[in-house]
Every structure is written in structure tokens, then in C-alpha cells.
Amino acid sequence: MHAKDILIDAYGRIREEVHAAVDGLSADLLNARPAEGTNSVAWLVWHLTRVQDDHVCEVAEREQAWLSEDWHERFALDLPPRDIGYGHTPAKVAAVRVDSAELLTGYHDAVHERTVAFLGGLAAQDLDRIVDERWDPPVTLGARLVSVVSDDLQHVGQAAYVRGLLEATAG
């Protein structure tokens, strides 16, 4: 198996878990936060998708789906267009509200398709390309792609946990 195939599989697992975490949830449960200062399922999935869109598009040298496919207009969030949620205060987390699970999964699916298309075009040596020299050692494309997988899987796991908490207390 080639490294790019492993990455494609990993990103596919993120997509599966995103759908499992949000499919069938009402807007009320998507936007609910289990306690003051915590994250909602909507914020967690929006954020992990924004990170993937931002980071993969940066290394692919293309515009984000969030901007080029007008997802920022569809979500209509009161946030700067390039905001990915990093460092959000509880007030900003609360401001990320969605009307439906389909909006979240639609955006995630669009980003996933673009990610898989990018990964499919990689050769093994591409993963060694330096993409960020601000770190010591500099970050390779392979390390950046794995970092996004790690971050996204952590957040989708959190979203699944929050879903379980909310469903347990709602029913």
C-alpha cells in the first residue's frame, strides 16, 4: 500500500465519523453545549472541517472550499471569512450555529472530496516537501497531513462524546 492510500483511508475515516456524529441530530442538539464554556457538536465539526480545508488548501496551493464554493455565505456566521476557530472564546464558540446536520456534512463532504483529489495526485517523494519552515525541524507535507488527521479525529471524537451526553440528557 502506498502512503497516499493510507492517508486517503485516514481522511475517509474522518468523513465516516463526522456523519456518525451529526446525522439525524436536530438543530437544537447540534448547537447545544453540555455546559457553559464547552463546545457544541456544530462548532467541533465546523472547526475540524475548517482546519482540514485551510491546511490542505494551503499545501495544495489552492483556494479553500469555504470561500470558493460559498460555504461561508451558506453558514452566514458572524466571523471573518478565513476564521477556522483556532483560539475561539466561549462567546465565539456559541456564535457558530447551524440550521441542519446536512449543512455541516455538505461542507465536510465538499472538503473531503477536494482533499482526496489532492492526495490522489501525490507521489511518495511529495510527502518529504517542506511546507512550513516556521518550526524546528521544518514541517514536511507528510507531517502536516498527518497532523490534520490527528486534529480532526480528536475533534470528531469529542463531537461524538458531546452527542452522547446530549442524547442521554434529552431523552
C-alpha positions, 0 to 999 in steps of 0.5 A: 500500500502506498502512503497516499492510500493510507492517508486517503483511508485516514481522511475517509475515516474522518468523513465516516465519523463526522456523519456518525456524529451529526446525522439525524441530530436536530438543530437544537442538539447540534448547537447545544453545549453540555455546559457553559464554556464547552463546545457544541457538536456544530462548532467541533465539526465546523472547526475540524472541517475548517482546519482540514480545508485551510491546511490542505488548501494551503499545501495544495496551493489552492483556494479553500472550499469555504470561500470558493464554493460559498460555504461561508455565505451558506453558514452566514456566521458572524466571523471573518471569512478565513476564521477556522476557530483556532483560539475561539472564546466561549462567546465565539464558540456559541456564535457558530450555529447551524440550521441542519446536520446536512449543512455541516456534512455538505461542507465536510463532504465538499472538503473531503472530496477536494482533499482526496483529489489532492492526495490522489495526485501525490507521489511518495517523494511529495510527502518529504516537501517542506511546507512550513519552515516556521518550526524546528525541524521544518514541517514536511507535507507528510507531517502536516497531513498527518497532523490534520488527521490527528486534529480532526479525529480528536475533534470528531471524537469529542463531537461524538462524546458531546452527542452522547451526553446530549442524547442521554440528557434529552431523552 
